[in-house]
Amino acid sequence: MNRFFMTAGALLLAIALDATTLSQPSDSLGTVVDEVIWVVGDEAILKSDVEAMRVQGQQEGMHWKGDPDCAIPEQIAVQKLFLNQAIIDSIEVTEADISAGVEQYLERMISVIGSREKLEEYHKKNISQIRADLRESYRERQMVQGMQQKLVENLAVTPAEVRRYFKDMPQDSIPFVPTEVEVQIITQQPRVDQEEVNRIKERLREFTDRINKGETTFQTLARLYSQDGSARNGGELGYTGRAGWVPEFANVAFNLTDPKKVSRIVETEFGFHIIQLIDKRGEKVNVRHILLKPEISNEAIQEALSRLDTVAIALRAGEVPQMLKPYLNPEQPIEKFSFEDAVSVFSDDKDTRNNKGLMFNVTEENQRTSRFRLAELPAEVARVVDTLAVGSISQPFQMLNGQGKTVCAIVKLKNRTEGHKATITEDFQVLKNLVLSKRREQILHDWVVKRIKSTYVRINDRYRNCDFEYEGWVR
């Protein structure tokens, strides 16, 4: 008997591999189009998967340990182990998080390559197809991260362990702490023209009317027009709990009772939706939706930039902006208008507004801090901050917020700590995170090795001489 369990799916894949030498479909000229190079459990890894990750790695500046021809398929195999366990453990990613993450990534790709048209040309797909591809890969990546976090969630180290680790560390191994900054920000979201809102709503009313008259189906219109990654599935979002969606959407979705009817128009931070019920199961509901996003005019962006420019000029002079003076009590004059005052009056971002404009960073250790390395800031903010002196206020600029929407902003550099070698007194948290990271890596490494032993694995012969990071792949 095998020392690992082979599922029915894995057995069928194994038979196929034996019969076809790892499955090499050919085109009419006899050229190999694709091939299965690894099988992990029920999952096949294709040569095209490896090439896709290689391209992604080049785009994102990834560095592989050892030979990329060996390291990339191994990395994919490891991800599949984590993903399979995440499914077993019911690790969930909300649709709202997926939509926000994909849109933000899409906008960044567009900003780097220059335009939506260039992005479509590069990928040889339209924007809806690119969005759909990104959606699934983003979901899987977040599930893998969620599973890894679950495996190390109870990990902790004591101050004594950190001091001991630092004491035993060779001088040439003491980590260099990169320059860190603290940044305050004021954002304004350009106003959407009422005409554009009316246009979007009228379009959704037209969709509802066509569905009610039986001229077409909700699914068809979603595939054609929805600006959400679920479009390729006819707008279907899958069974989701109330917490999985933003409140405005969830309130309407969970109150639907008739699968034949279309909801009223719902406005959320992502745009405007119409929703149709598919089914309910206990505390979860499955719906389909159509999302349309209002377009922001250049005029609206320029107006927001102009308002922030006025605020920045007033702040540098320490004066109250003219636009506020009509609303102030002349008997209680404000002697000096601070950045914190401006945040409370002008900023549209509720998270930083409630924190006096101070941006916060969530580290890999899931800790919240106001300190950022420049590479951890949004790219647009980092470029501006890199040129500022401590205490100075930037010119207004455009950026993308956490939902992938265009906003206008000004920032103030509150503090800068120049790069230096870590010390136990000044950088205890850095050293603690280093110890935690080493422990975390070891726990995850050991989990993968153990998981490999209990999982069916089949590898193309040409990979058997690879120097893998994890032992146990070759049997």
SVG drawing of the C-alpha trace seen along z (x, -y; Angstrom):
<svg xmlns="http://www.w3.org/2000/svg" viewBox="-43 -88 73 90">
<polyline fill="none" stroke="black" stroke-width="0.4" points="0.0,0.0 1.2,-3.5 2.4,-5.7 0.1,-8.4 -3.5,-8.5 -4.4,-8.7 -7.8,-10.2 -9.9,-9.2 -9.0,-12.4 -5.3,-11.9 -5.5,-8.3 -7.2,-9.4 -4.5,-12.0 -1.8,-9.4 -3.3,-7.1 -3.4,-9.9 0.3,-10.8 1.4,-7.2 -0.6,-7.0 0.6,-10.4 4.0,-11.0 2.5,-13.9 -0.1,-14.9 1.3,-16.9 -1.5,-18.2 -0.3,-19.3 -1.6,-21.7 -2.0,-20.8 1.7,-21.3 2.7,-18.9 4.0,-21.6 3.5,-21.0 0.9,-23.5 0.9,-22.6 1.7,-19.8 1.1,-18.6 4.4,-18.6 3.4,-18.0 0.4,-16.5 -0.3,-17.5 -3.3,-15.7 -6.1,-16.3 -4.5,-19.3 -2.4,-19.3 0.3,-21.9 0.7,-22.9 3.7,-24.2 1.7,-27.2 1.1,-27.8 4.9,-27.9 5.4,-30.3 2.6,-32.6 4.2,-32.8 7.6,-33.4 6.1,-36.4 4.3,-37.6 7.6,-37.3 9.4,-39.4 6.6,-42.1 6.7,-42.2 10.4,-41.9 10.3,-38.5 13.6,-36.6 13.5,-32.8 15.7,-30.6 17.9,-28.6 17.0,-27.6 13.7,-29.2 12.9,-26.1 12.7,-24.1 11.7,-26.8 8.7,-28.0 6.8,-24.7 7.7,-23.9 6.3,-27.3 3.0,-26.5 2.9,-23.1 3.3,-24.6 0.6,-27.1 -1.7,-24.3 -1.0,-22.5 -2.0,-25.7 -5.0,-26.3 -6.3,-22.8 -6.1,-23.1 -7.7,-26.5 -10.7,-25.0 -10.9,-22.2 -10.7,-24.7 -13.2,-27.0 -10.9,-30.0 -13.1,-32.7 -12.3,-35.9 -15.2,-38.4 -16.4,-39.5 -15.9,-43.1 -12.2,-42.4 -11.8,-40.6 -13.4,-43.4 -11.5,-46.1 -8.1,-44.3 -8.6,-43.5 -9.7,-47.0 -6.8,-48.5 -4.3,-46.2 -5.9,-46.9 -5.6,-50.6 -2.0,-50.3 -1.3,-48.1 -2.9,-50.7 -1.0,-53.5 2.3,-51.6 1.6,-50.6 0.1,-53.9 -3.5,-53.2 -6.3,-50.6 -5.9,-50.0 -2.2,-49.3 -2.9,-46.9 -5.5,-45.0 -3.0,-44.9 -0.3,-43.6 -2.5,-40.7 -4.3,-40.2 -7.6,-40.3 -10.2,-42.9 -10.4,-44.5 -13.3,-42.3 -11.3,-39.1 -8.2,-40.5 -10.4,-41.4 -11.9,-37.9 -8.5,-36.3 -7.2,-38.5 -10.3,-37.9 -9.7,-34.1 -6.0,-34.4 -6.5,-37.1 -9.0,-35.0 -6.6,-32.1 -3.7,-34.2 -5.8,-35.7 -7.0,-32.2 -3.4,-30.9 -2.3,-33.9 -5.3,-33.3 -4.3,-29.7 -0.7,-30.6 -1.8,-33.1 -4.0,-30.5 -1.1,-28.2 1.0,-30.8 -1.7,-32.8 -0.6,-31.6 3.1,-32.2 4.7,-34.5 8.2,-35.3 9.3,-36.8 11.5,-39.9 14.2,-37.6 14.2,-35.5 14.6,-38.6 17.5,-39.9 19.2,-36.5 18.8,-36.3 20.3,-39.8 23.2,-39.1 24.2,-35.9 23.9,-37.6 27.2,-38.3 27.9,-42.0 27.8,-41.5 24.3,-39.9 22.7,-42.7 19.8,-43.9 19.8,-47.4 16.6,-49.2 15.6,-51.2 14.4,-54.8 11.0,-55.0 8.5,-57.8 5.2,-58.9 2.8,-60.6 -0.4,-62.6 -2.8,-62.8 -5.9,-64.7 -7.9,-63.2 -10.8,-64.4 -12.8,-62.3 -13.7,-64.2 -17.4,-64.8 -19.4,-62.7 -21.6,-64.9 -25.3,-64.4 -25.8,-63.9 -23.4,-60.9 -25.2,-59.4 -28.5,-59.9 -27.1,-58.2 -25.9,-55.2 -29.3,-54.9 -31.2,-55.2 -29.1,-52.5 -29.8,-50.1 -33.5,-50.9 -33.4,-50.0 -31.8,-46.7 -34.5,-46.0 -37.2,-46.8 -35.8,-44.5 -35.4,-41.6 -39.0,-42.1 -40.4,-42.1 -38.6,-38.8 -36.5,-40.4 -33.2,-39.1 -31.9,-37.5 -30.1,-39.1 -27.1,-36.8 -26.8,-37.9 -26.8,-41.6 -24.3,-41.0 -21.9,-39.3 -22.2,-42.1 -22.2,-45.2 -21.3,-44.5 -18.0,-46.2 -17.3,-43.5 -15.2,-40.4 -18.3,-38.3 -19.5,-39.3 -18.1,-36.1 -20.3,-34.1 -23.4,-36.0 -22.9,-38.3 -23.2,-35.3 -21.4,-35.9 -21.8,-32.5 -23.1,-31.7 -21.9,-34.5 -22.7,-35.5 -23.9,-39.0 -20.4,-40.1 -19.0,-39.2 -20.4,-42.3 -20.5,-45.9 -23.6,-46.8 -25.6,-48.7 -25.3,-45.7 -25.9,-43.0 -29.0,-44.8 -30.7,-44.6 -29.4,-41.1 -30.6,-39.5 -34.1,-41.0 -34.8,-39.6 -37.4,-36.9 -38.5,-36.4 -35.8,-35.0 -37.9,-36.4 -37.6,-40.0 -34.8,-42.6 -33.9,-44.8 -34.0,-48.5 -30.8,-50.3 -28.2,-50.1 -25.3,-52.5 -22.1,-51.3 -18.5,-52.5 -17.9,-50.5 -20.7,-52.1 -24.3,-51.3 -25.9,-47.8 -29.0,-45.9 -29.3,-42.5 -31.3,-39.3 -31.8,-36.4 -30.7,-32.9 -31.0,-30.9 -30.7,-31.0 -29.0,-28.5 -29.2,-29.1 -27.2,-32.2 -25.9,-32.6 -27.4,-33.8 -26.4,-33.5 -27.2,-36.4 -26.2,-37.8 -25.6,-41.5 -24.7,-44.1 -22.3,-46.8 -21.9,-50.1 -19.4,-52.7 -19.8,-56.4 -17.0,-58.0 -15.2,-61.0 -14.7,-63.9 -11.3,-65.7 -13.1,-68.9 -14.1,-67.2 -10.5,-66.0 -9.2,-69.5 -11.7,-71.1 -10.7,-68.7 -7.0,-69.4 -7.7,-73.2 -9.6,-72.9 -6.6,-71.0 -4.2,-73.5 -6.1,-76.3 -6.0,-74.3 -2.2,-73.6 -1.4,-77.3 -3.4,-78.3 -1.7,-75.6 1.7,-76.7 0.8,-80.3 -1.0,-79.0 -4.2,-80.8 -7.8,-79.7 -8.7,-79.1 -11.0,-81.8 -13.6,-79.1 -14.1,-78.4 -14.3,-82.0 -18.0,-82.5 -18.8,-79.5 -16.7,-80.5 -17.8,-82.4 -16.1,-85.8 -16.3,-86.0 -14.1,-82.8 -11.3,-83.3 -8.9,-80.5 -5.4,-81.8 -3.6,-79.1 -5.1,-76.5 -3.3,-73.2 -3.1,-70.1 -5.1,-68.2 -7.9,-70.9 -7.8,-70.6 -8.2,-66.8 -11.3,-67.1 -12.9,-69.6 -11.8,-68.5 -10.7,-64.8 -13.0,-62.3 -11.2,-59.2 -12.8,-58.1 -10.0,-55.9 -7.3,-58.5 -9.7,-61.3 -10.4,-59.6 -6.6,-59.3 -5.8,-63.1 -4.8,-62.2 -2.0,-59.9 -1.7,-57.0 -1.3,-53.5 0.5,-50.5 -0.5,-46.8 2.6,-44.8 3.1,-41.2 2.8,-40.3 -0.7,-41.9 0.4,-44.7 -0.8,-48.3 1.8,-51.0 2.2,-54.6 5.7,-53.9 6.2,-53.1 9.2,-52.2 8.8,-54.1 8.2,-50.9 5.2,-50.1 3.4,-53.4 1.1,-53.7 3.4,-54.5 1.9,-57.9 2.4,-58.9 6.0,-57.5 7.1,-59.6 5.8,-62.7 7.1,-62.0 10.5,-61.2 11.0,-64.8 9.6,-66.4 11.4,-67.8 9.9,-66.9 7.0,-69.2 6.4,-70.3 3.2,-69.9 3.1,-68.6 1.5,-70.0 -1.9,-68.3 -1.7,-65.0 -3.9,-62.1 -3.7,-58.6 -5.7,-55.5 -7.4,-54.7 -7.9,-51.2 -11.0,-50.6 -9.1,-51.4 -10.8,-54.8 -9.1,-58.0 -8.8,-60.5 -6.9,-63.7 -4.6,-64.3 -2.0,-66.4 0.4,-65.0 2.5,-66.2 5.7,-64.5 5.4,-64.2 8.6,-62.3 11.5,-60.6 13.9,-58.1 17.0,-57.6 18.2,-54.1 20.6,-52.6 21.8,-49.3 19.3,-47.9 19.9,-48.4 18.0,-46.6 17.0,-49.9 15.7,-51.7 14.6,-48.9 13.3,-46.2 10.1,-45.7 12.1,-45.3 14.2,-42.6 11.2,-41.0 9.6,-40.8 12.8,-39.3 12.6,-36.5 8.9,-36.0 9.6,-35.8 12.3,-33.2 10.0,-31.1 7.1,-31.6 9.2,-30.4 10.2,-27.3 6.6,-26.5 5.4,-26.9 8.3,-24.9 7.7,-22.0 4.0,-22.1 4.7,-21.8 7.2,-19.0 4.7,-17.1 1.9,-17.8 4.0,-16.5 4.3,-13.2 0.6,-12.7 -0.2,-14.0 -0.1,-12.2 2.7,-13.8 3.8,-12.9 6.6,-14.8 7.8,-14.8 11.2,-13.0 13.1,-16.1 12.4,-17.7 13.7,-14.8 17.3,-16.1 16.2,-19.6 17.6,-20.9 14.2,-21.6 13.7,-23.8 11.4,-21.1 12.2,-17.5 9.8,-14.7 8.7,-15.7 10.7,-12.9 9.8,-9.4"/>
</svg>
